[in-house]
Amino acid sequence: MEKTHSFVRIHALLWADIFVELALFVLQDYLTNVWDLSFTYAAAIINFWGGISRVLPVFFLFFVDIVLGNFGVLVISSIAYSTGIGFVALSTPPILARVTNTCRSFKPECIGHVQKGLLYSGLVLVAIGKAGNDVAVKPYLKEQEAKGREGNNSPMPLKACCFLLVTIVALAGGFGIPYIKPWSIRFGIPAIVTLSATILFLTGWCTYYKPSLNGSPITSVIKVFIAAACNARRSFPIPREEEDERVRYGAFQSTRCLSCLHKAAIKREDEKWGWMQCTIEEVEEAKIAVRMIPMWLTFIVCGIVSSTGNTYFVEQSKTMDPRIGKLKLPQQVLLLILLSAKGVCKWIIQKYLAPESTNQAREQSKRKYAPSFGISFAMISSIVCCIAAALVETRRLNVIRSHHLSDKPKTIIPMSIFWLTFQFILLGGLDSFLEESVAAFYRDEGPKSMTKYLEFFTKFVYGLGFMSSVLAVYVVDEVSRKLGKRSWFQHTLHKSHLDRYFWVLAALSFVNLIVFTMVALCYKYRNRTTQGNGEPPELAERPHITNDEINNRNDETGCLCC
């Protein structure tokens, strides 16, 4: 029963995530209405915060493997999460009005330096909490479930009921928040829920299973580069033919590129250099990671497009008609559309890209290139998404001009919010196809020891795209000023030309698709054909070599000896 309690305690952290995500989805609205920031300045704050939350998981994953473990990271992230959203709630004018000698109204003149400091620091802490939860919650749940199965203590029906109850309560509460008008309460409810989830999680401190740490493969990659640099002037101690023969018996494929790293496998007899002795397999894994860098860089533009979802798309929806008949829906319905699109696309991708147990060479060949086609489809989705957003924005501006609403930025225009549905669906397709296709690509092409890191490296680059969107807007703003003597970005969206910015993103995404296609064509894919027993063909050709002999041979020849 205690293991079931652990399941509920840990899963409560995901419950809090839903509340915070739904509350902060309309942060753009809060910054433009209450703080009276320009929509581009507000978007810059949100995108920089979103970029940090995607960049940090790589570092947290390293700390998980080296120092803290999943439990230690969850302790830090849950405390940071609850503190951060608490600071965001405290930054609203009514809460600290007496302390800061400011007014209590939700107006720009009531926002002082204390409120600004609380909001900025709160967003940073929320980014830390979100990053830690992304890295550690699900792996830690799996660790507890694995330990529970060993003790025959895994009442699955009860766990399913708890999961369903937590999900229903979180969704019901999250979609109820938008109908609460005061921003203090709207941010305060997620703060209370997150604090409760943190306390609930910490009550199981003494009962959680905490496995030992296994070290990080990142240290091996760093070690390869250091060893290669230190051995740069040393010559190979054995003929190339003998080296190739030794690599032949490894459970990996040797590659000719980045041959400068081969010298990392030269064994030095000095004891002081013993800490950085590298096996040939470690060198090959480092080379695979480096070869993926050009492909990673193409994901930056995808991040720039994705960053428009909770900024410029939300800004578009703010003054559009949210009613269906007499029913008035909140802006969060667009988030529900986005998440639903992600779920459907994820199901489609897993159906066609999931690993299959087959030995047929034709099926293996199809699977080898399927992830690249999936990534290409994600980039096509980004192009179509930007085009759809540009066309909708053009129509929205025409409606504003025809009704003479350019000087009334808070007036609801006679255009349904559901005009934005298609671009949110395409944005969900972009995120889901990219995430799942890249994961499938890593399963096939990446070193097994670094699979989880490679997935978070993609999020790292995606986060750089979110941050780069700030630079992209700045560049477009400066260029439009010089070419047209009037910036495309004014203080309010009604007087701006966001449609032109979307066309720029569409063109940039098209160029990015061409670059990715060239990178994918030049990339040397692994030969995944196996022979019956699942071993590479070079091992299958030597049936008289047993697995024990292969392992012994690897131990003896893992380094090139002097």
C-alpha positions in Angstrom: 0.0 0.0 0.0 2.9 2.3 0.7 4.1 2.0 -2.9 0.7 3.1 -4.0 0.9 6.2 -1.8 4.3 6.9 -3.4 2.7 6.7 -6.8 0.0 9.3 -5.8 2.6 11.6 -4.1 4.9 11.7 -7.1 2.0 12.0 -9.6 0.7 15.0 -7.7 3.6 16.9 -9.2 2.2 16.4 -12.6 -1.2 17.5 -11.3 0.4 20.8 -10.3 2.1 21.1 -13.7 -1.3 21.2 -15.4 -2.5 24.0 -13.2 0.6 26.1 -13.7 0.6 25.6 -17.5 -3.1 26.6 -17.9 -2.6 29.7 -15.6 0.5 30.9 -17.4 -0.9 30.3 -20.9 -2.5 33.7 -20.7 0.5 35.5 -19.2 0.8 37.4 -22.5 -2.7 38.9 -21.7 -1.6 39.8 -18.2 1.5 41.6 -19.2 -0.2 43.6 -22.0 -3.3 44.5 -20.1 -2.1 45.0 -16.5 1.5 46.0 -17.1 0.6 47.8 -20.3 3.7 46.4 -22.1 3.9 46.3 -25.9 2.9 42.9 -27.2 6.4 42.3 -28.5 8.0 43.1 -25.1 5.6 40.8 -23.3 6.3 38.0 -25.9 10.1 38.5 -25.4 9.7 37.9 -21.6 7.6 34.8 -22.2 9.8 33.3 -24.9 13.0 33.9 -22.9 11.3 32.2 -20.0 10.1 29.3 -22.2 13.7 29.0 -23.7 15.2 28.7 -20.2 12.7 26.0 -19.2 13.8 24.0 -22.3 17.6 24.6 -22.0 17.9 23.6 -18.3 16.8 19.9 -18.5 20.1 18.9 -20.0 22.0 20.2 -17.0 19.5 18.7 -14.6 19.8 15.3 -16.3 23.6 15.5 -15.8 23.1 16.2 -12.1 20.6 13.3 -11.9 23.3 10.9 -13.1 26.3 12.4 -11.3 25.2 13.9 -7.9 21.5 14.2 -7.0 19.5 11.3 -8.5 15.9 11.7 -9.6 14.8 12.2 -6.0 17.2 15.0 -5.3 16.3 16.8 -8.5 12.6 16.5 -7.7 13.1 18.0 -4.2 14.8 21.0 -5.7 12.4 21.4 -8.6 9.2 21.0 -6.6 10.4 23.6 -4.0 11.4 26.0 -6.9 8.1 25.4 -8.7 5.9 26.2 -5.7 8.1 29.2 -4.7 8.1 30.5 -8.2 4.4 30.4 -8.9 3.9 31.9 -5.4 6.1 34.8 -6.3 4.1 35.3 -9.5 0.9 35.4 -7.4 2.5 37.9 -5.0 3.5 40.1 -7.9 -0.1 41.1 -8.6 -0.9 44.6 -7.3 -3.4 43.9 -4.5 -1.3 41.4 -2.5 1.6 43.7 -1.4 -0.1 47.1 -1.9 0.3 48.1 1.7 3.9 47.0 2.0 5.0 48.7 -1.2 2.8 51.8 -0.9 1.2 51.2 -4.3 -2.4 51.0 -5.4 -4.5 47.9 -5.4 -5.9 48.1 -9.0 -4.8 46.0 -11.9 -3.4 49.0 -13.7 0.2 49.9 -14.9 0.6 52.6 -12.3 0.2 50.0 -9.5 3.1 47.9 -10.7 6.3 48.9 -8.8 9.8 47.6 -8.7 8.9 45.0 -6.1 6.2 43.5 -8.2 8.5 43.4 -11.3 11.2 41.7 -9.3 8.8 39.1 -7.9 7.5 38.3 -11.3 10.9 38.0 -13.0 12.4 35.9 -10.2 9.2 33.8 -10.0 9.3 33.0 -13.7 13.0 31.9 -13.4 12.0 29.6 -10.4 9.1 28.2 -12.4 11.4 27.4 -15.3 13.8 25.6 -12.9 10.9 23.6 -11.5 9.5 22.8 -14.9 12.9 21.7 -16.1 13.5 19.4 -13.1 10.0 17.9 -13.4 10.5 17.2 -17.1 13.7 15.3 -16.4 12.8 13.4 -13.2 9.1 12.8 -12.6 8.4 10.0 -15.1 11.8 8.2 -14.6 11.3 8.3 -10.8 7.7 6.9 -11.2 9.2 4.0 -13.2 11.8 3.4 -10.5 9.1 3.2 -7.8 6.9 1.0 -9.9 9.8 -1.4 -10.7 10.6 -1.6 -7.0 6.9 -2.2 -6.2 6.7 -5.1 -8.7 9.7 -6.7 -7.0 7.7 -6.7 -3.7 4.5 -7.8 -5.4 3.0 -4.5 -4.3 1.4 -3.0 -7.4 -2.4 -2.7 -7.1 -2.9 -1.4 -10.7 -6.7 -0.8 -10.5 -6.2 1.6 -7.5 -3.3 3.3 -9.3 -5.5 3.8 -12.4 -8.3 5.3 -10.3 -5.9 7.7 -8.6 -4.4 8.7 -11.9 -7.9 9.3 -13.4 -9.0 11.3 -10.3 -5.9 13.5 -10.3 -6.3 14.2 -14.0 -10.0 15.1 -13.8 -9.5 17.3 -10.8 -6.5 19.1 -12.4 -8.4 19.7 -15.8 -11.6 20.8 -14.1 -9.7 23.2 -11.8 -7.5 24.4 -14.6 -10.3 25.2 -17.0 -12.2 26.8 -14.1 -9.4 29.3 -13.4 -10.1 31.4 -16.5 -13.6 32.3 -15.3 -12.0 33.9 -12.2 -11.5 37.6 -13.0 -8.9 38.8 -10.4 -5.4 37.9 -11.5 -4.3 37.5 -7.8 -6.7 34.5 -7.4 -6.1 33.2 -10.9 -2.4 32.9 -10.1 -3.0 32.2 -6.4 -4.9 28.9 -7.0 -2.1 27.2 -8.9 0.3 28.5 -6.2 -1.8 26.8 -3.5 -2.1 23.6 -5.5 1.6 23.5 -6.3 2.5 24.1 -2.7 0.1 21.3 -1.6 1.6 18.9 -4.2 5.1 19.7 -3.0 4.2 19.1 0.7 2.5 15.8 -0.3 5.6 14.7 -2.2 7.9 15.5 0.6 5.8 13.5 3.1 7.1 10.4 1.5 10.8 11.3 1.9 11.6 8.3 4.0 9.5 5.8 2.0 10.8 6.4 -1.5 13.2 3.9 -3.2 16.4 5.8 -4.1 18.6 3.8 -6.5 22.3 4.2 -6.7 23.9 6.6 -9.3 25.4 5.2 -12.5 27.4 8.2 -13.8 26.8 10.2 -16.9 27.8 9.4 -20.5 28.5 13.1 -21.0 31.7 12.6 -19.0 32.8 10.0 -21.5 32.3 12.4 -24.4 34.2 15.2 -22.6 36.9 12.7 -21.7 37.3 11.7 -25.4 37.9 15.3 -26.5 40.4 15.9 -23.7 42.2 12.6 -24.4 42.3 13.3 -28.2 43.8 16.8 -27.6 46.4 15.4 -25.2 47.4 12.6 -27.6 47.3 14.8 -30.7 51.1 14.6 -31.3 51.3 10.9 -30.6 51.3 8.3 -33.3 49.2 5.2 -33.5 51.1 2.3 -31.9 49.7 -0.5 -34.1 49.1 -0.8 -37.9 45.8 0.4 -39.2 44.9 -3.1 -40.4 45.2 -4.6 -36.9 43.2 -1.7 -35.5 40.4 -2.4 -37.9 40.5 -6.1 -37.0 40.1 -5.2 -33.3 37.1 -2.8 -34.1 35.6 -5.7 -36.1 34.8 -7.6 -32.9 33.1 -4.6 -31.1 29.3 -4.4 -30.8 29.3 -1.1 -32.7 30.2 0.2 -36.2 33.4 2.1 -36.7 33.2 5.3 -38.8 35.9 7.1 -40.8 34.8 10.6 -40.0 36.3 12.7 -37.2 39.4 10.6 -37.3 41.2 13.2 -35.1 39.3 11.7 -32.2 40.7 8.2 -32.8 43.8 9.1 -30.8 41.7 9.4 -27.6 41.9 5.5 -27.5 45.7 5.4 -27.3 46.6 4.0 -23.9 49.2 6.0 -21.9 51.3 4.1 -19.4 51.6 7.1 -17.0 49.3 6.5 -14.0 48.4 10.2 -13.9 46.7 9.8 -17.3 44.8 6.7 -16.3 41.6 8.7 -15.5 41.1 9.6 -19.2 41.8 6.2 -20.9 39.1 5.8 -23.6 37.8 2.7 -25.2 37.2 2.6 -29.0 33.5 2.4 -28.3 33.5 5.6 -26.3 35.3 7.3 -29.2 32.6 6.1 -31.6 29.8 7.3 -29.4 31.4 10.7 -29.1 31.7 10.9 -32.9 28.0 10.0 -33.4 27.0 12.8 -31.0 29.2 15.3 -32.9 27.8 14.2 -36.3 24.3 15.0 -35.1 25.1 18.7 -34.4 24.2 19.9 -38.0 20.8 18.3 -37.7 20.2 19.7 -34.2 20.9 23.2 -35.5 18.0 23.0 -38.0 15.6 22.6 -35.0 16.3 26.2 -33.9 13.9 27.6 -36.6 11.3 25.1 -35.5 11.7 26.5 -32.0 11.2 30.1 -33.3 7.9 29.1 -34.9 6.7 27.1 -31.9 7.4 30.1 -29.6 4.5 32.0 -31.3 1.9 29.6 -29.8 1.6 31.1 -26.3 2.6 34.7 -27.4 1.5 36.1 -30.7 -1.3 33.5 -31.3 -2.6 34.3 -27.8 -2.4 38.0 -28.6 -4.4 37.4 -31.7 -7.1 35.6 -29.8 -7.4 38.2 -27.0 -9.9 40.5 -28.9 -11.6 37.9 -31.0 -15.1 36.7 -30.3 -14.9 33.7 -28.0 -18.6 32.7 -28.1 -20.3 29.7 -29.5 -23.9 30.8 -29.5 -24.5 32.1 -26.0 -21.6 30.1 -24.5 -18.5 32.1 -23.9 -15.3 30.0 -23.9 -12.0 30.9 -22.3 -8.7 31.3 -24.3 -7.5 28.0 -22.8 -9.7 26.2 -25.2 -7.0 26.9 -27.8 -4.5 25.2 -25.5 -6.9 22.2 -25.4 -7.0 22.2 -29.2 -3.2 22.3 -29.3 -2.8 19.4 -26.8 -5.4 17.3 -28.6 -3.6 17.8 -31.9 -0.3 16.7 -30.2 -2.0 13.6 -28.9 -3.5 12.6 -32.3 -0.2 13.2 -34.1 1.7 11.3 -31.4 -0.6 8.3 -31.9 -0.1 8.4 -35.7 3.7 8.7 -35.4 4.0 5.9 -32.9 1.9 3.7 -35.1 4.2 4.1 -38.1 7.6 4.9 -36.5 7.6 2.6 -33.5 10.2 -0.2 -33.5 9.0 -3.4 -35.0 10.3 -6.8 -34.4 11.2 -7.9 -37.9 14.2 -9.2 -39.7 13.2 -8.3 -43.3 15.7 -6.0 -44.9 13.0 -4.1 -46.8 11.1 -3.2 -43.6 14.4 -2.2 -41.9 15.2 0.1 -44.8 11.8 1.8 -44.5 12.3 2.3 -40.8 15.8 3.7 -41.3 14.5 6.7 -43.2 11.1 7.1 -41.6 12.3 9.5 -38.8 13.8 11.8 -41.3 10.5 11.9 -43.2 8.8 12.6 -39.9 11.1 15.6 -39.1 10.5 16.9 -42.7 6.8 16.7 -42.2 7.2 18.7 -38.9 9.0 21.4 -40.8 6.3 21.4 -43.6 3.8 21.8 -40.8 5.7 24.9 -39.5 5.6 26.4 -43.0 1.8 25.8 -43.4 1.2 27.0 -39.9 3.0 30.4 -40.5 1.1 30.8 -43.8 -2.3 30.1 -42.1 -1.4 32.5 -39.3 -0.5 35.2 -41.8 -3.8 34.8 -43.7 -5.9 34.8 -40.6 -4.0 37.9 -39.3 -4.6 39.7 -42.6 -8.3 39.0 -42.4 -8.4 40.1 -38.7 -6.7 43.4 -39.7 -9.3 43.9 -42.5 -12.1 43.4 -40.1 -10.6 45.9 -37.7 -10.2 48.5 -40.4 -13.7 48.0 -41.8 -15.2 48.5 -38.3 -12.8 51.4 -37.4 -11.4 49.7 -34.4 -7.7 50.5 -34.8 -7.7 52.8 -31.8 -9.7 50.5 -29.6 -7.3 47.6 -28.8 -9.5 46.1 -26.1 -12.7 46.0 -28.0 -13.9 42.5 -29.1 -14.0 42.4 -32.9 -16.7 40.6 -34.9 -14.5 37.6 -35.8 -14.6 34.2 -34.1 -11.7 33.0 -32.1 -12.0 29.6 -33.9 -10.4 31.1 -37.0 -7.2 30.3 -35.1 -8.0 26.6 -34.8 -6.1 25.5 -37.9 -2.9 27.2 -37.0 -3.0 25.7 -33.4 -3.6 22.3 -34.9 -0.6 22.7 -37.2 1.5 24.0 -34.3 0.6 20.9 -32.4 1.6 18.8 -35.4 5.0 20.6 -35.6 5.8 19.9 -31.9 4.5 16.3 -31.9 6.0 15.2 -35.2 9.4 16.8 -34.3 9.5 15.3 -30.8 8.5 11.8 -31.8 10.4 11.6 -35.0 13.6 12.8 -33.4 13.1 10.3 -30.6 12.8 7.5 -33.3 15.9 8.8 -35.1 17.9 8.6 -31.8 16.6 5.1 -31.2 18.0 4.0 -34.5 21.1 6.2 -35.0 22.2 7.4 -31.6 24.5 5.5 -29.1 22.3 3.6 -26.6 24.1 5.0 -23.6 23.1 8.6 -24.6 19.6 8.1 -25.8 17.9 10.1 -23.0 20.5 12.9 -23.3 20.0 13.2 -27.1 16.3 13.8 -26.6 16.9 16.6 -24.1 19.6 18.0 -26.4 16.8 18.5 -28.9 14.8 20.4 -26.3 17.9 22.4 -25.6 18.2 23.5 -29.2 14.4 24.0 -29.3 14.9 26.3 -26.3 17.5 28.2 -28.1 14.9 28.7 -30.8 12.5 30.3 -28.3 15.3 32.7 -27.2 16.2 33.4 -30.8 12.7 34.5 -31.5 13.4 37.6 -29.5 16.4 38.3 -31.8 14.3 37.6 -34.8 11.6 40.1 -33.8 14.3 42.7 -33.1 16.0 42.2 -36.5 12.6 42.3 -38.4 11.7 45.4 -36.4 14.9 47.2 -37.4 14.8 46.2 -41.0 11.1 47.2 -41.4 11.9 50.6 -39.9 14.7 51.2 -42.4 12.8 49.9 -45.4 9.4 51.3 -44.7 10.1 54.1 -42.2 7.5 52.5 -39.9 8.0 49.4 -37.9 5.8 46.3 -38.4 5.5 46.1 -34.6 3.6 48.9 -32.9 2.5 49.1 -29.2 -0.7 47.3 -29.9 -1.5 44.4 -32.3 -4.3 46.4 -34.0 -1.8 48.9 -35.5 0.9 46.3 -36.3 1.6 44.1 -39.3 2.1 40.7 -37.6 1.0 39.1 -40.8 4.2 40.2 -42.5 6.2 38.7 -39.7 4.4 35.4 -40.2 5.3 35.5 -43.9 9.0 36.0 -42.9 8.8 33.0 -40.6 7.2 31.0 -43.4 10.1 31.9 -45.8 12.6 31.1 -43.0 11.0 27.7 -42.4 11.1 26.9 -46.1 14.9 27.6 -46.2 15.3 25.6 -43.0 13.5 22.6 -44.7 15.9 22.8 -47.6 18.9 22.9 -45.3 17.6 19.9 -43.3 17.0 17.9 -46.5 20.6 18.5 -47.5 21.9 17.5 -44.0 19.6 14.4 -44.0 20.9 13.3 -47.5 24.5 13.8 -46.4 24.1 11.9 -43.1 25.4 8.4 -43.1 22.8 6.2 -41.6 23.6 3.0 -39.7 23.1 -0.3 -41.4 20.4 -1.9 -39.2 20.2 -5.3 -41.0 20.6 -8.1 -38.6 21.0 -11.9 -39.0 18.7 -14.0 -37.0 20.3 -13.5 -33.6 20.1 -9.7 -33.7 23.9 -9.3 -33.9 25.6 -7.1 -36.5 26.6 -9.1 -39.7 30.3 -8.8 -38.9 29.7 -10.7 -35.6 27.3 -13.2 -37.3 30.1 -14.1 -39.8 32.2 -15.5 -36.9 29.8 -17.9 -35.3 32.6 -19.7 -33.5 33.3 -16.6 -31.4 31.1 -16.7 -28.3 29.6 -13.7 -26.5 32.0 -14.3 -23.6 35.0 -14.2 -26.0 33.7 -11.0 -27.6 33.4 -9.4 -24.2 36.9 -10.6 -23.3 38.3 -9.3 -26.6 36.7 -5.9 -26.0 38.2 -5.8 -22.5 41.7 -6.6 -23.9 41.6 -4.3 -26.9 39.3 -1.5 -25.8 42.3 0.8 -25.8 45.2 1.0 -28.2 48.3 0.0 -26.2 51.7 1.5 -26.5 
